[in-house]
Amino acid sequence: MIDNLGFIVAAYAVVWGGIAAYAVSLARRRGRD
Amino acid sequence: MIETTASPLPALRLRPWLGIVATALAMLVSWMGLLWAPTDAVQGDVYRVIYVHVPAAWLAYLAFAVVFLASIGWLWTRRPWFDALAVSSAEIGVLFTGLAIVAGSIWAKPTWGVWWTWDPRLVTTAIMFGMYVGYLLLRGLSTDFERRATRAAVLGIIAVVDVPIVHLSVLYMNSVHQLPTVLRVGGDPSLDSQMGMTLGFSVIAFTFVYFALLAERMEIERRRQQRLLDVRA
């Protein structure tokens, strides 16, 4: 069992999720133009 | 008088490919960081957070360096393309800085026992985050394009001074944050080869992500600038 697995997964989810959310927001802003 | 929003560089049709490559690399480095890289002898597996925390921080440095150069470009040439580059890079830099802070906090809880501490590296990074949020807010204070771009450019040139302060804070101030293991002054990287390879690939992946986001954001900004020029004409 990987130690502190929850913290590791949370960090990856926050970082990649944040980037994905920003990319989606850019696509929406471009679509509004 | 602004006459063109055109890029001073030749047109490159990179946007779809940058996003595709960035997404593929993101998946690859996530696998490398979570599963392929070995367990650390001291920290165990929680160290794996560095594969998202460190590249996010480095790309924030790059983003703010681009803001600095683009700000000089605007002041020198008055070409709106440079202003578009500056605001786009600043927005992405703020994103990466925020993510680096949050990822670092998630790593800190099991390692240091706290989510936050008033450590020089953390404080200077938070100041850097605040400065560039301020940069973005400053742009909203003026509706005049040239005035807004010029004020932002001045701040973009001044604010970059915090980037080396953040990086060197662990060396010159009393910090609990670990010392640089790769970007060390006068020394080779002190990192296991598999870990080094994973970190290297992560940096490459984040670099592609940065450029993919930058291309998209600049396209939005340049369309906005063109609408502004059309209204003026």
Chai-1 contact restraints between the chains, C-beta under 6 A:
chainA,res_idxA,chainB,res_idxB,connection_type,confidence,min_distance_angstrom,max_distance_angstrom,comment,restraint_id
A,I2,B,D45,contact,1.0,0.0,6.0,A-B,restraint_1
A,D3,B,G44,contact,1.0,0.0,6.0,A-B,restraint_2
A,D3,B,D45,contact,1.0,0.0,6.0,A-B,restraint_3
A,N4,B,V46,contact,1.0,0.0,6.0,A-B,restraint_4
A,N4,B,P110,contact,1.0,0.0,6.0,A-B,restraint_5
A,F7,B,V46,contact,1.0,0.0,6.0,A-B,restraint_6
A,F7,B,I106,contact,1.0,0.0,6.0,A-B,restraint_7
A,F7,B,P110,contact,1.0,0.0,6.0,A-B,restraint_8
A,I8,B,R48,contact,1.0,0.0,6.0,A-B,restraint_9
A,A10,B,I106,contact,1.0,0.0,6.0,A-B,restraint_10
A,A11,B,V49,contact,1.0,0.0,6.0,A-B,restraint_11
A,A11,B,V52,contact,1.0,0.0,6.0,A-B,restraint_12
A,A11,B,A103,contact,1.0,0.0,6.0,A-B,restraint_13
A,A11,B,I106,contact,1.0,0.0,6.0,A-B,restraint_14
A,Y12,B,V52,contact,1.0,0.0,6.0,A-B,restraint_15
A,V14,B,V102,contact,1.0,0.0,6.0,A-B,restraint_16
A,V15,B,V52,contact,1.0,0.0,6.0,A-B,restraint_17
A,V15,B,L99,contact,1.0,0.0,6.0,A-B,restraint_18
A,V15,B,A103,contact,1.0,0.0,6.0,A-B,restraint_19
A,G18,B,L99,contact,1.0,0.0,6.0,A-B,restraint_20
A,I19,B,V209,contact,1.0,0.0,6.0,A-B,restraint_21
A,Y22,B,L95,contact,1.0,0.0,6.0,A-B,restraint_22
A,L26,B,E216,contact,1.0,0.0,6.0,A-B,restraint_23
A,L26,B,R217,contact,1.0,0.0,6.0,A-B,restraint_24
A,R29,B,I220,contact,1.0,0.0,6.0,A-B,restraint_25
A,R30,B,I220,contact,1.0,0.0,6.0,A-B,restraint_26
A,D33,B,R223,contact,1.0,0.0,6.0,A-B,restraint_27
